[in-house]
Amino acid sequence: MKTNKKLVLLLLFVFCKITIVKAQNLKLKMMSFNIQQPYGTDWDYRKANAAYIINTTQADVIGTQEAVNYQRDYLQQQTGYAWFGTGRDGGNNGEGSWIFYKGDKYTLDTPNSGNFWMSDTPNVPSRFGGSYNRICTYVHLIEKATGKGFYVFNVHFPTPDLPNERLKSMKLLTQRMANRAIQSDPVFATGDFNSNEDDAVTLWMKNGPDNPIKCRDTYRDVHPTGNVNTGFRTKFDYIYCPNDAKYTSQYSWVINTSVASDHFPIVAEIQYAFQNNPPVPTTHLIPGKVEAEQYASQVGTELENTTDNGLGQNVGYLETDDWMDYKVNVAATSNYNFDLRIASTSANGALNVFIDGQYNQTINIPLTNGWQNWQTITKNINLPSGIHIIRLQVATAGFNLNWFKFVDSNPSGLVIPGKIEAENYSYTFGTQLEDTSDAGAGKNVGFLDANDILEYSVTVANTSNYYFDIRVASLASSGRINVLVDNQIKKVIDLPVTGGWQNWQTHNSTIDLPQGTHKIKLEVVRSGFNLNWFNFTTASTARESLVIEKATSSSFYPNPATDYIHFDKEYDWTIYDITGKKIAVGHSQKADLAALNAGIYIVHFNEEQKKLIIK
């Protein structure tokens, strides 16, 4: 039997081509489901129905809203789905925007997943307005069979009576979606947006002129006209995808049942066509050197061979508003030297730097008198630890870029046990320095507001429970700080009122620290104080030496003492032990010490503090 070889080859080619195209597509079934909070809503009656909807729909990913932790746990137990997220008040507290996904089908990319709050302080539980904190949970999932990744952002917006807060929330959401770490992976948004289809917030999501990632309503892709109700006789619930031809909404429907929630779940089946050779972003380690051509994504640039040392390629043909994104992993929060290798034919070139979509600085590029006459310029940049996207955007053209490098400009050398001046931070947010009148003079950190941050890179000599002394001054209110070690809260400290911005006192407490290199973060919870220094000591490092004794005529004797001390005249006095615990108080010229054990104490009297040794 004769065969037509050309026909066979053609069929084989077509088959292979179809197979390849199919492999390039990502197909997802997604659901957005407001579970409804459990208080006074007969959750015990509703919960089996909610689980039944999930089990029968079998969506790949489900963005839920309004559920509290035990509702989440019930649904996980009944459905077998994996979940990710945190409560809107932190941890398991409050309602969550939990994301459920098929754990057997997808792997959670934890470094590129997280939560943020709809507020001006998105990294802590907070809100733009209204009665409740509002949170967005997002995941980057990897399909196990193909290795293809995608993002889902899931939200519950402020109520309809807060249009400005909802619009701010939408703008923050689209900014985060647009600035996701892996630009080549598709992104979706699910949620109860509390915004109907004619609402200004919905219209901005689709066509806002300053929207960086205009989106389509996948339901309207499939059903362009007609009324639709996802609860309350309107449409508050959406599954969005970017307005890009790579996204195809194939099916969408509303599960029209009131037995599970006061909202109806909405479902969409969406296909995304990956590029033939999508860029694979390299994660660059910082400190370290990054070749300019190793971007994760870019707009408007071109590569060319370079004559610079090491040869290779440089990025050139740059025009205003061209940009390059780089995915980086910063080893430690610090102030870095930022070296850039540039060549230019103009003295007016300029480069804008953005970190995770937030403007950082503008760098002016000097004239080097040639497209291949290379020069290294050095700037400074504060970088927080972790995974981030650095965008270099051309503000004014006229230069080429070969590489850039980050070198830690502030290796702290801060060792514990030891004293740390407050101004010797590796990173800060919101603080200012000022001259201090405290003993030793120098600078103190001041003008502190809630959510301000000070971070210090330290080396702890030994695992121990350390005495922690902090030197503060306050006018009329008691400040409060969180002390975090490697981003875990170790201590919450209420600070004393000292009666003046330069009336300094030492507050004493203790804190457990593990051996090794760590990040200590001081996070302002309640403002109203200045900070000069803090100190970590053990009993063997002579903590009593921290007591600042002024040369004055006020005194007491004997010292060392056994049963009592005499003051030079009658005073109000207070005695503290070495941990800062108040031991005794009185008003007299003679203080009875018979009840005190041998050891080291601190005596406060006549606005003085002096060391006392009891034998």
C-alpha positions as CSV (number, residue, x, y, z in Angstrom):
1,M,0.0,0.0,0.0
2,K,1.4,3.3,-1.0
3,T,1.4,6.3,1.4
4,N,1.5,9.9,0.6
5,K,4.7,11.0,2.6
6,K,3.9,14.6,2.1
7,L,0.4,14.1,3.5
8,V,1.7,12.1,6.5
9,L,4.3,14.8,7.2
10,L,1.7,17.5,6.9
11,L,-0.7,15.7,9.2
12,L,2.2,15.1,11.7
13,F,3.1,18.7,11.6
14,V,-0.5,19.8,12.1
15,F,-0.9,17.3,15.0
16,C,2.4,18.5,16.6
17,K,1.4,22.1,16.1
18,I,-2.0,21.6,17.7
19,T,-0.4,19.8,20.6
20,I,2.1,22.5,21.1
21,V,-0.5,25.2,21.1
22,K,-2.6,23.3,23.5
23,A,0.3,23.0,25.9
24,Q,0.8,26.7,25.7
25,N,-2.7,27.4,27.1
26,L,-3.7,27.6,30.7
27,K,-7.3,26.7,31.5
28,L,-8.8,27.7,34.8
29,K,-12.2,27.4,36.4
30,M,-12.5,30.2,39.0
31,M,-15.1,31.1,41.6
32,S,-15.8,34.1,43.7
33,F,-17.9,33.3,46.8
34,N,-18.9,35.6,49.6
35,I,-19.5,33.0,52.3
36,Q,-21.2,35.5,54.7
37,Q,-20.0,36.0,58.3
38,P,-21.5,33.5,60.8
39,Y,-23.0,35.9,63.4
40,G,-26.8,35.7,63.5
41,T,-26.8,34.1,60.0
42,D,-27.6,30.5,60.8
43,W,-24.2,29.2,59.7
44,D,-24.9,25.7,61.1
45,Y,-27.8,25.5,58.6
46,R,-25.9,27.0,55.7
47,K,-22.5,25.4,56.0
48,A,-23.3,22.0,54.4
49,N,-24.7,23.9,51.4
50,A,-21.6,26.1,51.1
51,A,-19.4,23.0,51.1
52,Y,-21.7,21.2,48.6
53,I,-21.4,24.2,46.1
54,I,-17.6,24.0,46.3
55,N,-17.5,20.2,45.9
56,T,-19.9,20.1,43.0
57,T,-18.4,23.1,41.1
58,Q,-14.8,21.8,41.5
59,A,-13.2,25.2,40.6
60,D,-9.5,25.3,40.4
61,V,-9.3,28.4,42.6
62,I,-11.9,30.0,44.8
63,G,-11.7,33.5,46.2
64,T,-13.8,33.7,49.3
65,Q,-14.9,36.8,51.3
66,E,-16.3,37.4,54.8
67,A,-15.6,34.0,56.3
68,V,-13.9,33.8,59.7
69,N,-11.3,31.2,60.6
70,Y,-13.6,28.4,61.8
71,Q,-15.8,28.7,58.7
72,R,-12.6,28.5,56.6
73,D,-11.5,25.4,58.5
74,Y,-14.9,23.7,58.1
75,L,-14.8,24.3,54.3
76,Q,-11.3,23.0,54.1
77,Q,-12.2,19.8,56.0
78,Q,-15.3,19.2,53.9
79,T,-13.7,19.9,50.5
80,G,-10.1,18.9,50.8
81,Y,-9.0,22.2,49.2
82,A,-5.8,23.9,50.4
83,W,-6.1,27.5,51.5
84,F,-3.9,30.6,52.0
85,G,-4.5,34.0,53.7
86,T,-4.8,35.8,57.0
87,G,-7.6,37.6,58.9
88,R,-8.2,41.2,58.2
89,D,-7.3,42.0,61.9
90,G,-4.1,39.9,61.6
91,G,-3.5,36.1,62.1
92,N,-6.8,34.3,62.6
93,N,-8.6,37.5,63.8
94,G,-11.5,38.9,61.9
95,E,-12.9,38.0,58.5
96,G,-10.5,36.9,55.8
97,S,-10.2,37.0,52.0
98,W,-9.1,33.3,52.1
99,I,-8.1,31.7,48.7
100,F,-8.9,28.0,48.3
101,Y,-7.1,26.0,45.6
102,K,-6.6,22.4,44.5
103,G,-3.4,21.4,46.4
104,D,-3.0,18.3,44.3
105,K,-3.0,20.3,41.1
106,Y,-1.2,23.5,42.1
107,T,1.9,24.4,44.1
108,L,1.8,27.6,46.2
109,D,4.8,29.9,45.4
110,T,5.0,31.3,48.9
111,P,7.6,34.1,48.3
112,N,5.3,35.6,45.6
113,S,2.1,35.2,47.6
114,G,0.9,37.4,50.5
115,N,-1.6,39.9,51.9
116,F,-1.9,43.6,52.1
117,W,-4.5,46.0,53.5
118,M,-6.6,48.5,51.7
119,S,-5.1,51.6,53.4
120,D,-2.3,54.1,53.3
121,T,-0.3,51.6,55.5
122,P,-0.9,48.4,53.5
123,N,1.6,46.2,55.4
124,V,-0.3,46.3,58.7
125,P,-4.0,45.7,59.6
126,S,-5.7,49.0,58.7
127,R,-8.2,50.7,56.3
128,F,-8.9,53.7,54.2
129,G,-12.1,54.3,56.1
130,G,-15.3,52.7,57.4
131,S,-15.8,50.5,60.4
132,Y,-13.6,47.5,59.4
133,N,-10.1,46.7,58.2
134,R,-10.1,45.5,54.5
135,I,-7.6,43.0,53.2
136,C,-6.5,41.6,49.9
137,T,-5.0,38.1,49.8
138,Y,-3.0,37.1,46.7
139,V,-1.4,33.9,45.5
140,H,1.0,32.8,42.8
141,L,0.2,29.2,41.9
142,I,2.2,26.9,39.8
143,E,0.4,24.2,37.8
144,K,2.3,21.0,38.7
145,A,1.8,19.2,35.3
146,T,3.1,22.1,33.2
147,G,5.1,24.4,35.4
148,K,2.9,27.4,34.3
149,G,2.2,30.0,36.9
150,F,-0.6,32.5,37.5
151,Y,-1.7,35.1,40.1
152,V,-5.0,35.5,41.8
153,F,-5.8,38.6,43.9
154,N,-8.9,38.3,46.1
155,V,-10.6,41.2,47.9
156,H,-13.6,42.4,49.9
157,F,-14.0,46.1,49.4
158,P,-15.5,48.8,51.7
159,T,-19.3,49.1,51.7
160,P,-21.3,51.0,48.9
161,D,-21.6,54.1,51.1
162,L,-17.9,54.6,50.9
163,P,-17.2,55.4,47.2
164,N,-13.9,57.2,47.8
165,E,-12.5,54.4,49.9
166,R,-13.6,51.8,47.3
167,L,-11.9,53.8,44.5
168,K,-8.7,54.0,46.6
169,S,-8.9,50.3,47.2
170,M,-9.3,49.6,43.5
171,K,-6.3,51.8,42.6
172,L,-4.2,50.0,45.2
173,L,-5.3,46.6,43.9
174,T,-4.5,47.4,40.2
175,Q,-1.2,48.8,41.2
176,R,-0.2,45.6,43.0
177,M,-1.6,43.5,40.1
178,A,0.4,45.5,37.6
179,N,3.6,45.3,39.6
180,R,3.5,41.5,40.3
181,A,6.9,40.0,40.5
182,I,6.6,37.7,37.5
183,Q,5.3,39.9,34.8
184,S,5.0,37.1,32.2
185,D,2.5,35.2,34.2
186,P,-1.3,36.0,33.9
187,V,-3.2,37.7,36.7
188,F,-6.8,37.5,37.8
189,A,-8.9,39.3,40.5
190,T,-11.9,37.9,42.4
191,G,-14.0,39.5,45.0
192,D,-17.0,41.2,46.5
193,F,-16.2,44.7,45.3
194,N,-19.4,46.2,46.7
195,S,-19.7,48.1,43.4
196,N,-22.4,47.5,40.9
197,E,-21.9,47.5,37.2
198,D,-22.7,51.2,36.7
199,D,-20.6,52.3,39.7
200,A,-17.7,54.7,39.1
201,V,-15.3,52.2,40.7
202,T,-16.4,49.4,38.3
203,L,-16.1,51.8,35.4
204,W,-12.6,52.9,36.5
205,M,-11.5,49.3,36.8
206,K,-12.4,48.8,33.1
207,N,-11.4,52.1,31.6
208,G,-9.8,54.4,34.1
209,P,-7.2,56.6,32.3
210,D,-4.7,56.2,35.1
211,N,-5.4,52.5,35.6
212,P,-2.2,50.6,34.9
213,I,-4.0,47.3,34.2
214,K,-7.5,47.8,32.8
215,C,-9.6,44.7,33.3
216,R,-12.6,42.9,31.8
217,D,-15.5,41.4,33.6
218,T,-15.3,37.8,32.6
219,Y,-19.1,37.3,33.0
220,R,-19.8,40.1,30.6
221,D,-17.3,38.6,28.1
222,V,-19.8,35.7,27.9
223,H,-23.1,37.5,28.6
224,P,-22.7,41.1,27.1
225,T,-26.3,42.0,27.9
226,G,-29.0,41.2,30.4
227,N,-29.6,41.6,34.1
228,V,-27.5,39.6,36.5
229,N,-27.9,39.3,40.3
230,T,-25.2,38.0,42.7
231,G,-27.1,39.1,45.7
232,F,-29.1,42.1,46.9
233,R,-30.7,42.3,43.4
234,T,-27.5,43.7,41.9
235,K,-24.0,42.5,40.9
236,F,-21.3,43.1,43.5
237,D,-19.2,40.0,42.7
238,Y,-16.7,39.8,39.9
239,I,-14.0,37.7,38.3
240,Y,-11.7,40.1,36.4
241,C,-8.9,39.5,33.9
242,P,-6.7,42.1,32.1
243,N,-8.1,43.5,28.9
244,D,-5.7,41.5,26.8
245,A,-6.3,39.2,23.8
246,K,-4.4,36.4,25.5
247,Y,-7.3,36.0,28.0
248,T,-10.4,34.2,26.7
249,S,-13.6,33.9,28.8
250,Q,-15.2,30.7,27.7
251,Y,-18.0,30.2,30.2
252,S,-19.4,32.1,33.1
253,W,-22.5,31.6,35.3
254,V,-24.0,32.5,38.7
255,I,-25.0,29.8,41.1
256,N,-28.4,31.1,41.9
257,T,-29.2,29.7,45.4
258,S,-29.8,31.5,48.6
259,V,-29.3,28.5,51.0
260,A,-25.6,29.0,51.4
261,S,-25.1,32.8,51.7
262,D,-26.7,36.2,51.1
263,H,-24.5,36.3,48.0
264,F,-24.6,33.9,45.0
265,P,-21.2,32.5,43.9
266,I,-20.0,33.5,40.4
267,V,-17.9,31.1,38.3
268,A,-15.9,31.6,35.1
269,E,-13.8,29.3,32.9
270,I,-10.9,31.2,31.4
271,Q,-8.1,30.3,29.0
272,Y,-4.8,32.1,28.8
273,A,-2.4,31.7,25.9
274,F,1.2,31.8,27.0
275,Q,3.8,33.3,24.6
276,N,5.9,30.8,22.6
277,N,9.0,31.6,24.7
278,P,7.9,33.6,27.7
279,P,10.8,35.2,29.6
280,V,12.0,33.4,32.6
281,P,12.8,36.0,35.2
282,T,16.1,35.6,37.0
283,T,16.1,36.4,40.7
284,H,19.2,38.5,41.4
285,L,20.8,38.3,44.8
286,I,21.5,41.5,46.6
287,P,24.2,42.5,47.5
288,G,25.4,41.6,44.1
289,K,25.8,42.7,40.4
290,V,23.0,42.6,37.9
291,E,23.7,42.7,34.1
292,A,21.3,45.2,32.5
293,E,20.1,42.8,29.9
294,Q,18.9,40.3,32.6
295,Y,15.5,41.9,33.1
296,A,12.3,40.1,34.0
297,S,10.4,42.4,31.6
298,Q,10.9,45.6,29.7
299,V,9.3,48.1,27.3
300,G,11.0,50.0,24.5
301,T,14.6,48.9,25.0
302,E,17.1,47.1,22.7
303,L,20.3,45.2,23.3
304,E,23.7,45.8,21.6
305,N,27.2,44.5,21.9
306,T,29.4,46.4,24.3
307,T,33.1,47.3,24.2
308,D,33.1,47.7,28.0
309,N,35.2,45.4,30.3
310,G,33.9,41.9,30.2
311,L,32.1,42.6,26.9
312,G,28.7,41.0,26.5
313,Q,25.7,43.3,25.8
314,N,24.4,46.5,27.1
315,V,20.9,48.0,27.0
316,G,20.7,50.9,24.6
317,Y,18.4,52.9,22.3
318,L,16.7,54.2,25.4
319,E,13.9,56.7,25.0
320,T,11.8,58.6,27.6
321,D,9.4,56.3,29.5
322,D,11.2,53.1,28.5
323,W,11.7,50.8,31.4
324,M,13.2,47.5,32.7
325,D,12.0,45.4,35.6
326,Y,14.4,43.2,37.7
327,K,13.3,40.6,40.3
328,V,15.7,40.7,43.2
329,N,16.1,38.9,46.5
330,V,17.6,41.3,49.1
331,A,19.5,39.4,51.8
332,A,19.2,42.1,54.5
333,T,17.4,45.4,54.9
334,S,20.2,48.0,54.6
335,N,21.4,51.2,53.0
336,Y,23.3,50.1,49.9
337,N,25.8,51.8,47.6
338,F,24.0,51.7,44.2
339,D,26.7,51.5,41.4
340,L,25.5,52.0,37.8
341,R,27.7,51.5,34.7
342,I,26.7,54.1,32.1
343,A,27.8,55.6,28.9
344,S,26.3,58.8,27.5
345,T,26.3,61.5,24.9
346,S,24.2,64.0,27.0
347,A,24.6,65.7,30.3
348,N,20.9,65.7,30.8
349,G,20.1,62.0,31.1
350,A,18.0,60.8,34.0
351,L,16.8,57.5,35.4
352,N,13.8,57.0,37.8
353,V,14.0,54.1,40.3
354,F,10.9,52.4,41.6
355,I,10.7,49.6,44.3
356,D,7.6,47.5,44.0
357,G,5.9,50.2,42.1
358,Q,6.8,53.0,44.6
359,Y,8.9,55.9,43.4
360,N,12.3,55.8,45.2
361,Q,14.6,58.4,43.5
362,T,15.8,60.0,40.3
363,I,19.4,59.5,39.2
364,N,21.0,62.1,37.0
365,I,23.4,60.6,34.4
366,P,26.6,62.5,33.7
367,L,28.1,63.1,30.3
368,T,30.8,60.5,29.3
369,N,31.3,61.7,25.7
370,G,30.4,58.5,23.9
371,W,27.9,55.7,23.6
372,Q,30.7,53.2,24.6
373,N,32.8,55.5,26.9
374,W,31.9,53.8,30.2
375,Q,31.8,55.3,33.7
376,T,30.6,54.0,37.0
377,I,28.5,56.3,39.1
378,T,27.5,55.6,42.8
379,K,24.3,56.6,44.5
380,N,22.7,55.4,47.8
381,I,19.5,53.4,48.1
382,N,17.6,51.8,51.1
383,L,16.3,48.3,50.3
384,P,14.2,46.1,52.5
385,S,14.9,42.4,52.8
386,G,13.0,39.9,50.7
387,I,11.7,39.5,47.1
388,H,11.1,42.8,45.3
389,I,10.8,44.3,41.8
390,I,13.2,47.1,40.9
391,R,12.1,49.2,37.9
392,L,14.5,51.4,36.1
393,Q,12.5,53.9,34.0
394,V,14.1,56.4,31.6
395,A,13.2,59.9,32.7
396,T,15.4,61.6,30.1
397,A,17.2,59.8,27.3
398,G,20.8,60.0,26.1
399,F,22.6,57.1,27.8
400,N,23.3,53.3,27.7
401,L,23.4,51.0,30.7
402,N,25.6,48.0,31.0
403,W,25.2,46.8,34.6
404,F,24.4,47.9,38.1
405,K,25.5,46.7,41.5
406,F,24.4,46.9,45.1
407,V,27.1,46.9,47.9
408,D,26.1,47.1,51.6
409,S,27.3,50.6,52.5
410,N,26.5,50.1,56.2
411,P,27.8,46.8,57.5
412,S,26.5,47.5,61.0
413,G,29.1,45.9,63.2
414,L,26.4,46.0,65.9
415,V,27.1,43.3,68.4
416,I,25.0,42.0,71.3
417,P,25.6,42.2,74.2
418,G,26.3,45.9,73.6
419,K,24.9,49.4,73.3
420,I,23.4,50.5,70.1
421,E,22.9,54.2,69.2
422,A,19.4,54.7,67.8
423,E,20.7,56.5,64.7
424,N,22.9,53.5,63.7
425,Y,20.0,51.8,61.9
426,S,20.3,49.9,58.7
427,Y,16.9,51.0,57.5
428,T,14.3,53.4,58.7
429,F,10.8,54.6,57.7
430,G,9.3,57.9,58.8
431,T,11.9,59.0,61.4
432,Q,14.2,62.0,61.7
433,L,17.3,62.8,63.7
434,E,18.0,65.7,66.0
435,D,20.7,66.9,68.4
436,T,20.3,65.5,71.9
437,S,21.1,67.0,75.3
438,D,21.3,63.6,76.9
439,A,24.6,62.5,78.5
440,G,27.1,61.9,75.7
441,A,25.3,64.2,73.4
442,G,25.2,63.3,69.7
443,K,21.9,62.5,68.0
444,N,18.6,61.0,69.0
445,V,15.8,59.7,66.8
446,G,12.7,61.9,67.0
447,F,9.4,63.0,65.3
448,L,8.1,59.5,65.6
449,D,4.6,58.6,64.4
450,A,2.6,55.4,64.6
451,N,3.9,52.8,62.0
452,D,7.4,54.3,61.8
453,I,10.2,51.7,61.7
454,L,13.8,51.4,62.8
455,E,15.8,48.3,61.8
456,Y,19.2,47.2,63.0
457,S,21.5,44.4,61.7
458,V,23.0,42.7,64.7
459,T,25.2,39.8,65.6
460,V,24.1,38.1,68.9
461,A,27.0,36.4,70.7
462,N,25.0,33.8,72.6
463,T,21.4,32.7,73.0
464,S,20.2,34.3,76.2
465,N,17.6,36.2,78.0
466,Y,19.1,39.7,77.8
467,Y,18.5,42.8,79.9
468,F,17.0,45.3,77.4
469,D,17.5,49.0,78.4
470,I,16.0,51.7,76.2
471,R,16.7,55.4,76.6
472,V,13.6,57.5,75.9
473,A,12.2,61.0,76.5
474,S,8.6,62.1,76.2
475,L,6.6,65.2,76.8
476,A,3.2,64.2,78.0
477,S,2.1,60.8,76.6
478,S,3.2,57.2,77.0
479,G,4.6,55.7,73.8
480,R,4.5,52.1,72.8
481,I,6.8,50.0,70.6
482,N,6.9,46.5,69.3
483,V,10.3,44.9,69.3
484,L,10.6,42.3,66.5
485,V,13.4,39.9,65.8
486,D,13.5,38.7,62.2
487,N,9.9,40.1,61.8
488,Q,8.5,38.1,64.8
489,I,7.2,40.2,67.6
490,K,9.3,39.5,70.8
491,K,8.2,42.3,73.1
492,V,5.6,45.0,73.4
493,I,6.9,47.9,75.6
494,D,4.9,50.8,77.1
495,L,7.3,53.6,77.6
496,P,7.3,56.1,80.5
497,V,6.3,59.8,80.4
498,T,9.4,61.8,81.3
499,G,8.0,65.3,81.2
500,G,10.0,66.7,78.3
501,W,11.4,65.9,74.8
502,Q,14.9,66.0,76.3
503,N,14.2,64.7,79.8
504,W,15.7,61.3,79.4
505,Q,15.0,58.1,81.3
506,T,16.1,54.5,80.9
507,H,13.3,51.9,80.7
508,N,14.3,48.4,81.7
509,S,13.0,45.1,80.6
510,T,14.2,41.7,79.3
511,I,14.1,40.0,75.9
512,D,15.1,36.5,74.6
513,L,17.6,36.6,71.6
514,P,19.0,33.7,69.7
515,Q,22.6,33.4,68.7
516,G,23.6,34.5,65.2
517,T,22.9,37.4,62.8
518,H,19.5,38.9,63.0
519,K,17.3,41.9,62.2
520,I,15.9,43.8,65.2
521,K,13.0,46.0,64.3
522,L,11.5,48.7,66.5
523,E,8.0,49.5,65.3
524,V,6.2,52.5,66.7
525,V,2.7,51.5,67.9
526,R,1.9,54.7,69.8
527,S,3.9,57.9,69.2
528,G,4.9,60.7,71.7
529,F,8.6,59.9,72.5
530,N,12.2,60.3,71.4
531,L,14.8,57.5,71.4
532,N,18.5,57.9,72.1
533,W,19.9,54.4,72.5
534,F,19.2,50.9,73.7
535,N,21.4,48.3,75.3
536,F,21.5,44.5,75.6
537,T,23.4,43.1,78.6
538,T,23.7,40.0,80.7
539,A,24.7,39.8,84.3
540,S,28.2,39.1,83.3
541,T,28.5,42.3,81.2
542,A,28.1,44.7,84.1
543,R,24.7,46.1,83.3
544,E,25.0,48.5,86.3
545,S,27.6,50.5,84.3
546,L,24.7,51.9,82.3
547,V,23.5,54.0,85.2
548,I,24.4,57.6,84.3
549,E,25.7,59.3,87.4
550,K,26.1,63.1,87.4
551,A,28.7,64.8,89.5
552,T,26.5,66.5,92.0
553,S,26.4,67.1,95.8
554,S,23.4,64.8,96.2
555,S,24.6,61.6,97.7
556,F,24.0,58.7,100.1
557,Y,26.3,56.5,102.2
558,P,27.5,53.8,102.8
559,N,27.9,52.2,99.4
560,P,28.4,49.2,99.4
561,A,25.8,48.9,102.2
562,T,24.3,46.1,104.3
563,D,21.2,47.2,106.3
564,Y,20.5,50.9,105.5
565,I,21.8,54.0,103.6
566,H,21.7,57.6,104.7
567,F,21.0,60.5,102.2
568,D,22.6,63.9,102.7
569,K,19.0,65.2,103.4
570,E,15.4,64.0,103.3
571,Y,14.3,62.9,99.8
572,D,11.6,61.0,97.9
573,W,13.4,57.8,96.9
574,T,12.8,54.7,94.9
575,I,14.9,51.6,94.6
576,Y,14.9,49.3,91.5
577,D,16.5,45.9,91.0
578,I,18.7,45.1,88.0
579,T,15.7,44.1,85.9
580,G,14.0,47.4,86.4
581,K,11.5,46.1,88.9
582,K,10.5,48.6,91.6
583,I,11.6,47.1,95.0
584,A,11.1,49.9,97.6
585,V,9.9,53.5,97.9
586,G,10.0,56.0,100.7
587,H,10.4,59.6,101.8
588,S,13.1,59.9,104.4
589,Q,16.8,60.6,105.0
590,K,17.4,57.0,106.1
591,A,16.4,54.0,103.9
592,D,16.0,50.6,105.6
593,L,17.5,47.9,103.3
594,A,17.4,45.0,105.6
595,A,14.9,43.1,103.4
596,L,17.0,43.4,100.3
597,N,19.2,40.5,99.1
598,A,22.8,41.0,98.2
599,G,23.2,42.4,94.7
600,I,23.2,45.5,92.5
601,Y,20.4,48.1,92.7
602,I,19.6,51.5,91.2
603,V,18.5,54.3,93.5
604,H,16.3,57.2,92.1
605,F,16.3,60.4,94.2
606,N,16.4,64.1,93.7
607,E,16.1,63.5,89.9
608,E,19.2,61.4,90.2
609,Q,19.9,57.7,89.6
610,K,22.9,56.1,91.3
611,K,24.2,52.5,91.6
612,L,23.9,50.8,95.0
613,I,25.6,47.6,96.0
614,I,24.2,45.5,98.8
615,K,26.6,43.1,100.5
